[in-house]
Amino acid sequence: MRVAFAAAFLILAPATTIGVIHGSSAAARGSSASKVAFDVAPKTIRVGITRSGGGYDVRTMNLEEYVAGVLVGEAARDSSPAALQALAITIRTFALANINRHRADGFDMCDQTHCQVLRRASQASAAAAEATAGRVLLYKGAPASVFYTASCGGHTERPSAVWPGADDSPFLPSREDDACEGQPAWSTELASEDLLRALKAGGYRGRDLRDLRVAGRNDSGRVTRLRLDGLEPDQISGQDLRTVVGRTLGWQFIKSTSFDLQRTSSGFRFSGRGSGHGVGLCVIGSARLGAKGRTPAEILARYFPGLEISSGPVMSAPVRTVDTGIVISLPAGDEGERDVIRSLAARSSAKLAEQTGVTAPARMVLRFHPTVDSYQRATSQPWFTASATVRDEMHFAPLTVLRDRGVLEETVRHEMAHLMIDPILANRPLWVREGAAAYFAGEKSAELRGSCPTDDELRNPVSPGALRTAYARATACFARQLAAGRKWTEIK
């Protein structure tokens, strides 16, 4: 295994305004069709079936068989035929719009909450898939970027309130919805030590969580920001809290960000309503609408106003073989960030190409890890780093912390700079490669004087502070030689 270059520094970066990342649940799903080409819809889909010991077995399924199986995994119990048909069209739209989601792993969709939960089809689900075969929701002639959630809790949410930078499509409004009647109502108590363990797994640091307080809500009443007393960063978004708790303790505890918070003798009590991110179709709400006699078209029009339902098999579904050059691997809970990350990567590579004259690789893989432990296992880097390149794939610490520290863009640019310019600087000291990456990534550095850092200082820092100083010295050394008139390719 080759870990190319010291990892980008993370832990001492200043905390900034909190970002929002949604958590995972059995129906907390989103899709995007904006970054793939379109052609004839595939009749089959390659599904990664999760092995009990880890990894996947790839199974090729008929698309309608897949839709029928996902209906069993995602629909509310005892849903009417109308509700099942509405959800079948939504599931199929999601699948076609996300056909390249697991391209880096050699298949199209997985069978878990990261994509859509797949179970053995039932007679009712097979009938719903057959009744709607080939039909999808269209926006401007292509499968729409749809979302669905287990329950909106009485108020649907706009995408950008969950995933910063996401497009707020006109067919995904934030508005009151009485169909689910605010169900399910839920309450859970988490011990302080369990919350601390979850937050540390997500990259937060500190010995004691002294207090947790709601610091902000949005117009829908959902928690947007909380204050962490005793940890660094000292703030976290509501969605990020769901994510770190879900990944470490289980997704059944904090079911949505529509909650009230109370301190208890041993920890904190969360009392809320709804389940999932709240964007798009409310599964419980649609089931109740179907039970009241609403048609599939009426249900879909309620949750996706303005979208067209295709009259038959769509002729503009994404082609799984198209390679856009940027491959993004995201864990469950972060899929709503895919378009934002792809746009950031595209902008960064274009800017770096303009600055350096180096063409970006034809294929770039960005892997974001769900926990700090996962990142460390993949890269062998210390917990206080943010990114590293392993076998020509860029690996990143959890999005939760990168966003909440305000260093996501800087970290992506830094690692992409390594990928593009390090082959040219391959035989130079490590400070040249790190200094170049930091400089072209736009990272600021003080006007430090003195010697440039050694390879050992960058590869084996004794502390976060030592690594921060080594990076600053490397960047300063690189900048001084540029200022002296040397070309970046000539710095040694």
C-alpha positions as CSV (number, residue, x, y, z in Angstrom):
1,M,0.0,0.0,0.0
2,R,1.3,3.4,-0.9
3,V,0.2,6.4,1.1
4,A,1.3,9.3,-1.1
5,F,2.4,12.3,0.9
6,A,1.5,13.5,4.4
7,A,-2.1,14.1,5.0
8,A,-3.8,17.5,5.1
9,F,-3.9,19.0,8.5
10,L,-7.3,19.1,10.2
11,I,-7.7,19.2,13.9
12,L,-6.5,22.7,14.7
13,A,-8.3,24.4,11.9
14,P,-10.7,27.1,13.2
15,A,-14.3,26.2,13.7
16,T,-16.8,28.1,11.6
17,T,-20.5,28.2,10.8
18,I,-22.1,24.8,11.1
19,G,-22.9,22.8,8.0
20,V,-25.8,20.5,7.7
21,I,-25.5,16.8,6.7
22,H,-28.5,14.5,6.8
23,G,-28.4,11.2,8.7
24,S,-29.4,7.8,7.4
25,S,-32.7,5.9,7.9
26,A,-34.4,3.2,6.0
27,A,-36.1,5.8,3.8
28,A,-33.8,8.8,4.0
29,R,-32.8,8.9,0.4
30,G,-31.9,11.4,-2.3
31,S,-31.0,11.2,-6.0
32,S,-29.4,13.3,-8.6
33,A,-29.5,12.9,-12.4
34,S,-27.6,16.1,-13.2
35,K,-24.1,14.7,-13.7
36,V,-24.7,11.7,-16.0
37,A,-25.6,11.3,-19.7
38,F,-29.0,10.0,-20.8
39,D,-30.1,7.3,-23.2
40,V,-32.4,4.2,-23.2
41,A,-33.3,3.0,-19.7
42,P,-31.5,-0.2,-18.7
43,K,-33.7,-3.3,-18.2
44,T,-31.4,-4.7,-15.5
45,I,-29.6,-3.3,-12.5
46,R,-26.4,-4.6,-10.8
47,V,-27.0,-4.8,-7.0
48,G,-24.3,-5.1,-4.4
49,I,-25.6,-7.7,-1.9
50,T,-23.9,-7.1,1.4
51,R,-22.0,-10.0,2.9
52,S,-22.2,-10.8,6.6
53,G,-18.5,-10.6,6.9
54,G,-18.1,-7.4,4.9
55,G,-17.9,-6.6,1.2
56,Y,-20.5,-7.3,-1.6
57,D,-21.6,-10.0,-3.9
58,V,-22.9,-8.5,-7.2
59,R,-26.2,-9.7,-8.5
60,T,-27.8,-8.6,-11.8
61,M,-31.5,-8.2,-11.5
62,N,-34.4,-7.2,-13.7
63,L,-35.2,-3.6,-12.9
64,E,-38.9,-4.3,-12.0
65,E,-37.8,-7.2,-9.8
66,Y,-35.5,-4.8,-8.0
67,V,-38.3,-2.2,-7.6
68,A,-40.6,-4.9,-6.1
69,G,-37.9,-5.9,-3.6
70,V,-37.2,-2.3,-2.5
71,L,-40.9,-1.7,-2.0
72,V,-40.8,-4.4,0.7
73,G,-37.8,-2.8,2.3
74,E,-39.1,0.8,2.2
75,A,-42.9,0.9,2.2
76,A,-45.1,1.4,5.3
77,R,-46.7,-1.8,6.5
78,D,-50.1,-2.6,5.0
79,S,-49.8,0.2,2.4
80,S,-52.7,0.3,-0.1
81,P,-52.0,-0.5,-3.8
82,A,-52.2,3.2,-4.6
83,A,-49.5,4.1,-2.0
84,L,-47.3,1.2,-3.2
85,Q,-47.6,2.3,-6.8
86,A,-46.7,5.9,-5.9
87,L,-43.6,4.7,-4.0
88,A,-42.7,2.2,-6.8
89,I,-42.5,5.1,-9.3
90,T,-40.4,7.1,-6.8
91,I,-38.0,4.1,-6.2
92,R,-37.6,3.5,-9.9
93,T,-36.9,7.2,-10.5
94,F,-34.3,7.1,-7.7
95,A,-32.6,4.0,-9.1
96,L,-32.3,5.3,-12.7
97,A,-31.0,8.7,-11.5
98,N,-28.4,7.0,-9.3
99,I,-27.3,4.2,-11.6
100,N,-23.6,5.2,-11.2
101,R,-23.6,5.6,-7.5
102,H,-21.4,2.5,-6.8
103,R,-19.4,2.7,-10.0
104,A,-16.2,2.7,-8.1
105,D,-17.2,-0.6,-6.5
106,G,-18.2,-2.3,-9.7
107,F,-22.0,-2.2,-9.4
108,D,-25.0,0.2,-9.6
109,M,-26.8,0.2,-6.2
110,C,-26.3,-1.5,-2.8
111,D,-29.0,-3.3,-0.9
112,Q,-28.8,-1.2,2.3
113,T,-29.8,2.2,3.6
114,H,-26.9,3.8,1.7
115,C,-29.0,3.3,-1.5
116,Q,-32.4,1.6,-1.0
117,V,-33.2,-1.3,1.3
118,L,-33.8,-4.5,-0.8
119,R,-35.8,-7.4,0.5
120,R,-37.6,-10.4,-1.0
121,A,-40.5,-9.2,-3.1
122,S,-44.1,-9.9,-2.0
123,Q,-47.2,-10.5,-4.1
124,A,-48.4,-7.0,-3.4
125,S,-45.0,-5.3,-4.2
126,A,-44.6,-7.3,-7.4
127,A,-48.1,-6.2,-8.5
128,A,-47.3,-2.5,-7.8
129,A,-44.0,-2.8,-9.8
130,E,-45.8,-4.4,-12.7
131,A,-48.7,-1.9,-12.6
132,T,-46.2,1.0,-12.9
133,A,-43.5,-0.8,-15.0
134,G,-41.1,1.7,-16.7
135,R,-42.8,4.8,-15.3
136,V,-40.7,7.5,-13.6
137,L,-41.0,11.1,-12.5
138,L,-39.6,13.5,-15.1
139,Y,-38.2,17.0,-14.8
140,K,-37.1,18.6,-18.0
141,G,-37.3,15.3,-19.8
142,A,-35.0,13.4,-17.4
143,P,-35.6,11.3,-14.2
144,A,-36.1,13.9,-11.5
145,S,-33.8,14.4,-8.5
146,V,-36.3,13.0,-6.0
147,F,-36.1,12.2,-2.3
148,Y,-38.3,10.3,0.1
149,T,-38.3,10.0,3.8
150,A,-40.0,7.6,6.3
151,S,-42.0,10.5,7.8
152,C,-41.8,14.3,7.5
153,G,-43.2,14.7,11.0
154,G,-45.9,17.1,9.7
155,H,-43.6,19.5,7.7
156,T,-41.6,18.7,4.6
157,E,-38.2,20.2,4.2
158,R,-36.3,21.9,1.3
159,P,-33.0,20.2,0.2
160,S,-30.6,23.1,1.0
161,A,-31.7,23.0,4.7
162,V,-30.4,19.4,4.9
163,W,-27.5,19.5,2.4
164,P,-25.7,22.9,2.2
165,G,-25.4,24.0,-1.4
166,A,-28.1,21.6,-2.7
167,D,-30.5,22.9,-5.3
168,D,-34.0,23.7,-4.0
169,S,-36.0,22.4,-6.9
170,P,-39.5,23.7,-7.3
171,F,-40.9,20.2,-6.9
172,L,-39.4,19.9,-3.4
173,P,-41.0,22.6,-1.3
174,S,-40.9,23.1,2.4
175,R,-44.5,23.2,3.7
176,E,-46.9,21.8,6.2
177,D,-48.2,18.3,5.6
178,D,-50.9,16.8,7.8
179,A,-50.9,13.4,6.1
180,C,-48.6,11.7,8.5
181,E,-50.1,13.5,11.5
182,G,-46.7,14.1,13.0
183,Q,-46.1,10.4,13.5
184,P,-44.1,8.7,14.8
185,A,-43.6,10.6,18.1
186,W,-40.5,9.3,19.7
187,S,-38.3,9.8,22.8
188,T,-34.9,8.5,23.7
189,E,-32.3,9.1,26.4
190,L,-28.6,8.9,25.6
191,A,-25.9,8.8,28.3
192,S,-23.3,11.5,28.2
193,E,-20.5,8.9,27.8
194,D,-22.3,7.3,24.8
195,L,-22.8,10.7,23.1
196,L,-19.1,11.5,23.7
197,R,-18.1,8.2,22.2
198,A,-20.2,8.9,19.1
199,L,-18.9,12.5,18.7
200,K,-15.3,11.3,19.1
201,A,-15.8,8.7,16.4
202,G,-17.0,11.6,14.1
203,G,-13.8,13.6,14.8
204,Y,-14.8,15.8,17.7
205,R,-12.2,16.1,20.5
206,G,-12.4,16.6,24.2
207,R,-12.4,14.7,27.5
208,D,-15.9,15.6,28.7
209,L,-19.2,16.6,27.1
210,R,-20.3,19.0,29.9
211,D,-23.5,20.2,28.2
212,L,-25.5,20.0,24.9
213,R,-27.9,22.8,24.0
214,V,-30.1,23.7,21.0
215,A,-28.7,26.9,19.5
216,G,-30.9,27.3,16.5
217,R,-33.9,26.1,14.5
218,N,-35.2,26.8,11.0
219,D,-38.7,27.7,9.8
220,S,-39.9,24.1,9.8
221,G,-38.9,23.8,13.5
222,R,-36.0,21.4,12.9
223,V,-32.8,21.9,14.9
224,T,-30.1,23.5,12.8
225,R,-27.4,24.0,15.4
226,L,-26.4,22.8,18.8
227,R,-23.7,24.0,21.2
228,L,-21.2,21.4,22.5
229,D,-19.7,22.5,25.9
230,G,-16.4,20.8,26.4
231,L,-15.6,19.6,22.9
232,E,-13.8,21.0,19.8
233,P,-15.4,22.1,17.5
234,D,-17.9,23.5,20.0
235,Q,-20.9,23.4,17.6
236,I,-22.6,20.8,15.5
237,S,-25.6,20.9,13.2
238,G,-28.7,18.9,13.9
239,Q,-28.2,16.7,10.9
240,D,-24.5,16.1,11.8
241,L,-25.5,15.0,15.3
242,R,-28.0,12.5,13.8
243,T,-25.2,11.3,11.5
244,V,-22.5,10.7,14.2
245,V,-25.0,9.2,16.7
246,G,-26.5,6.9,13.9
247,R,-23.1,5.6,12.7
248,T,-21.8,4.8,16.2
249,L,-24.9,4.0,18.3
250,G,-27.6,3.2,15.8
251,W,-30.0,5.2,13.6
252,Q,-33.0,4.3,15.9
253,F,-32.1,6.9,18.6
254,I,-32.3,10.3,17.0
255,K,-34.9,9.7,14.2
256,S,-35.1,13.2,12.9
257,T,-34.0,16.8,13.7
258,S,-37.5,17.8,14.8
259,F,-36.8,17.3,18.5
260,D,-36.7,19.0,21.9
261,L,-33.7,18.5,24.2
262,Q,-33.6,18.1,28.0
263,R,-30.7,17.4,30.3
264,T,-31.1,14.4,32.6
265,S,-29.1,13.0,35.5
266,S,-27.1,10.7,33.3
267,G,-27.2,12.4,29.9
268,F,-29.7,13.9,27.5
269,R,-33.3,13.2,26.5
270,F,-34.4,13.8,22.9
271,S,-38.2,14.0,22.3
272,G,-39.2,14.4,18.7
273,R,-41.5,13.5,15.8
274,G,-41.0,12.2,12.3
275,S,-38.2,10.0,10.9
276,G,-35.6,10.9,8.3
277,H,-34.6,14.1,6.6
278,G,-38.1,15.2,5.7
279,V,-37.4,16.0,2.0
280,G,-39.8,14.8,-0.7
281,L,-42.3,12.0,-0.4
282,C,-43.4,11.2,3.2
283,V,-43.8,7.4,3.2
284,I,-46.2,7.3,6.2
285,G,-48.1,10.2,4.8
286,S,-48.5,8.6,1.4
287,A,-49.7,5.4,3.0
288,R,-52.4,7.3,4.8
289,L,-53.4,9.2,1.7
290,G,-53.7,5.9,-0.2
291,A,-55.9,4.5,2.5
292,K,-58.2,7.5,2.1
293,G,-58.7,6.7,-1.6
294,R,-56.1,9.0,-3.2
295,T,-54.7,7.8,-6.5
296,P,-50.9,7.3,-7.2
297,A,-50.9,10.4,-9.4
298,E,-52.6,12.5,-6.6
299,I,-50.1,11.3,-4.0
300,L,-47.1,12.1,-6.2
301,A,-48.5,15.5,-7.2
302,R,-48.9,16.3,-3.5
303,Y,-45.2,15.6,-2.7
304,F,-43.6,16.4,-6.1
305,P,-45.7,19.3,-7.4
306,G,-45.1,20.0,-11.1
307,L,-43.4,16.8,-12.0
308,E,-44.6,14.7,-15.0
309,I,-45.1,10.9,-14.7
310,S,-43.9,9.2,-17.9
311,S,-46.5,7.3,-19.8
312,G,-44.2,4.3,-20.3
313,P,-40.6,3.2,-20.1
314,V,-38.5,6.4,-20.1
315,M,-36.1,6.9,-23.0
316,S,-33.9,9.2,-21.1
317,A,-32.4,7.3,-18.2
318,P,-28.8,7.6,-17.2
319,V,-26.3,5.2,-18.9
320,R,-24.3,3.3,-16.4
321,T,-21.2,3.1,-18.6
322,V,-20.7,6.9,-18.8
323,D,-17.5,7.9,-17.0
324,T,-17.5,11.6,-15.9
325,G,-14.0,11.4,-14.6
326,I,-14.9,12.2,-11.0
327,V,-15.9,9.2,-8.9
328,I,-17.3,9.9,-5.4
329,S,-17.8,7.4,-2.7
330,L,-19.9,8.6,0.2
331,P,-21.2,6.7,3.3
332,A,-24.8,6.3,4.3
333,G,-26.1,9.6,5.5
334,D,-24.0,11.8,3.2
335,E,-25.5,11.0,-0.2
336,G,-27.2,14.3,-0.4
337,E,-23.8,15.9,-0.7
338,R,-22.9,14.1,-3.9
339,D,-23.6,17.0,-6.3
340,V,-22.0,19.6,-4.0
341,I,-18.8,17.5,-3.8
342,R,-18.7,16.8,-7.5
343,S,-19.1,20.5,-8.3
344,L,-16.3,21.3,-5.8
345,A,-14.0,18.7,-7.3
346,A,-14.6,19.9,-10.8
347,R,-14.0,23.5,-9.9
348,S,-10.9,22.6,-8.0
349,S,-9.3,20.5,-10.8
350,A,-10.1,23.2,-13.3
351,K,-8.5,25.9,-11.1
352,L,-5.4,23.8,-10.5
353,A,-5.0,23.1,-14.2
354,E,-5.2,26.8,-14.9
355,Q,-2.6,27.6,-12.1
356,T,-0.1,24.8,-12.9
357,G,-0.6,23.9,-16.6
358,V,-1.2,20.3,-15.5
359,T,-4.2,18.4,-16.9
360,A,-6.3,16.6,-14.4
361,P,-6.3,12.8,-14.5
362,A,-8.9,11.2,-16.6
363,R,-10.3,9.5,-13.5
364,M,-10.3,10.9,-9.9
365,V,-11.7,8.9,-7.0
366,L,-12.7,10.8,-3.8
367,R,-13.7,8.5,-0.8
368,F,-15.2,10.1,2.3
369,H,-15.2,7.9,5.4
370,P,-18.0,7.6,7.9
371,T,-15.7,7.7,10.9
372,V,-12.2,8.8,11.9
373,D,-11.4,5.1,12.7
374,S,-12.4,4.1,9.2
375,Y,-10.2,6.9,7.7
376,Q,-7.3,5.9,9.9
377,R,-7.6,2.2,8.9
378,A,-7.6,3.1,5.2
379,T,-4.7,5.6,5.2
380,S,-2.6,4.8,8.3
381,Q,-2.7,8.5,9.1
382,P,-3.1,10.1,12.6
383,W,-6.5,11.0,13.8
384,F,-5.7,14.7,13.5
385,T,-5.3,14.7,9.8
386,A,-8.0,15.3,7.2
387,S,-7.0,13.6,3.9
388,A,-4.4,11.3,2.2
389,T,-3.9,9.7,-1.1
390,V,-3.7,5.9,-1.2
391,R,-3.0,4.1,-4.5
392,D,-4.2,7.1,-6.5
393,E,-7.5,7.4,-4.6
394,M,-8.1,10.5,-2.4
395,H,-9.4,9.5,1.1
396,F,-11.0,12.0,3.5
397,A,-12.0,12.2,7.1
398,P,-15.8,12.4,7.8
399,L,-17.7,15.2,6.0
400,T,-19.3,16.0,9.4
401,V,-16.1,17.4,10.8
402,L,-14.7,18.9,7.5
403,R,-17.9,20.9,7.1
404,D,-18.2,21.9,10.8
405,R,-14.6,23.1,10.8
406,G,-15.1,25.0,7.6
407,V,-12.2,23.2,5.8
408,L,-14.0,21.0,3.3
409,E,-13.1,23.0,0.2
410,E,-9.5,23.6,1.3
411,T,-9.0,19.9,2.1
412,V,-10.4,18.8,-1.3
413,R,-8.2,21.3,-3.1
414,H,-5.1,20.2,-1.1
415,E,-5.5,16.5,-1.9
416,M,-6.4,17.2,-5.5
417,A,-3.3,19.3,-5.9
418,H,-1.2,16.3,-4.7
419,L,-2.9,14.0,-7.2
420,M,-2.2,16.4,-10.1
421,I,1.3,17.8,-9.3
422,D,3.1,15.2,-7.2
423,P,4.1,13.0,-10.2
424,I,6.1,16.0,-11.5
425,L,7.6,16.6,-8.0
426,A,8.1,12.9,-7.3
427,N,11.8,13.0,-6.4
428,R,11.7,16.2,-4.4
429,P,11.8,16.5,-0.6
430,L,8.4,16.1,1.0
431,W,8.3,19.8,2.0
432,V,8.2,20.7,-1.7
433,R,5.2,18.5,-2.4
434,E,3.3,19.6,0.7
435,G,4.3,23.2,0.2
436,A,3.1,23.1,-3.4
437,A,-0.2,21.4,-2.5
438,A,-0.9,24.0,0.2
439,Y,0.1,26.9,-2.0
440,F,-2.0,25.9,-5.0
441,A,-4.9,25.0,-2.7
442,G,-4.9,28.6,-1.5
443,E,-4.1,27.9,2.1
444,K,-2.8,30.9,4.0
445,S,0.6,30.7,5.8
446,A,2.5,33.2,7.9
447,E,5.7,34.7,6.7
448,L,7.9,32.2,8.5
449,R,11.7,32.2,8.3
450,G,14.1,29.4,9.0
451,S,14.8,25.9,7.7
452,C,12.3,23.9,5.7
453,P,10.8,20.9,7.5
454,T,12.4,17.5,7.1
455,D,10.5,14.5,5.7
456,D,10.3,13.0,9.2
457,E,8.7,16.1,10.6
458,L,5.9,15.8,8.0
459,R,5.5,12.1,8.0
460,N,5.8,11.4,11.8
461,P,4.6,14.5,13.6
462,V,4.7,14.3,17.4
463,S,1.5,16.3,17.9
464,P,-1.1,18.2,15.9
465,G,0.7,21.4,16.7
466,A,4.0,20.1,15.4
467,L,2.3,19.1,12.1
468,R,0.6,22.5,11.8
469,T,4.0,24.2,12.2
470,A,5.7,21.9,9.7
471,Y,3.0,22.6,7.1
472,A,3.3,26.3,7.7
473,R,7.1,26.1,7.2
474,A,6.8,24.0,4.1
475,T,4.3,26.5,2.5
476,A,6.5,29.4,3.5
477,C,9.6,27.8,1.9
478,F,7.7,27.1,-1.3
479,A,6.3,30.6,-1.5
480,R,9.7,32.2,-0.9
481,Q,11.3,30.3,-3.8
482,L,8.4,31.3,-6.1
483,A,8.8,34.9,-5.0
484,A,12.5,34.6,-5.9
485,G,11.6,33.9,-9.5
486,R,11.7,30.1,-9.7
487,K,9.1,28.1,-11.5
488,W,7.2,25.7,-9.3
489,T,8.5,22.8,-11.3
490,E,12.1,23.8,-10.5
491,I,11.8,24.1,-6.7
492,K,14.0,21.6,-4.8
